[in-house]
């Protein structure tokens, strides 16, 4: 048979105090750090998506332009540099 004496009460109280202290000192700051990191990652993902869309747009513009026109632009810019 298990007897409930004063030591069980002490253990419960100490456990609750430990949970409170660890929550303030360890868990909340850690969770805050994780949220900040997640926010930075989400921002970087958005930037990456935007740059990928811009790159795809520029690639389609380049591919749609006739090759002769591209060649003339390159030669014209080279001639103007001389």
Rosetta blueprint (number, residue, H / E / L):
1 X L
2 X L
3 X L
4 X L
5 X L
6 X H
7 X H
8 X H
9 X H
10 X H
11 X H
12 X H
13 X H
14 X H
15 X H
16 X H
17 X H
18 X H
19 X H
20 X H
21 X H
22 X H
23 X H
24 X H
25 X H
26 X H
27 X H
28 X H
29 X H
30 X H
31 X H
32 X H
33 X H
34 X H
35 X H
36 X H
37 X H
38 X H
39 X H
40 X H
41 X H
42 X H
43 X H
44 X H
45 X H
46 X H
47 X H
48 X H
49 X H
50 X H
51 X H
52 X H
53 X H
54 X H
55 X H
56 X H
57 X H
58 X H
59 X H
60 X H
61 X H
62 X H
63 X H
64 X H
65 X L
66 X L
67 X H
68 X H
69 X H
70 X H
71 X H
72 X H
73 X H
74 X H
75 X H
76 X H
77 X H
78 X H
79 X H
80 X H
81 X H
82 X L
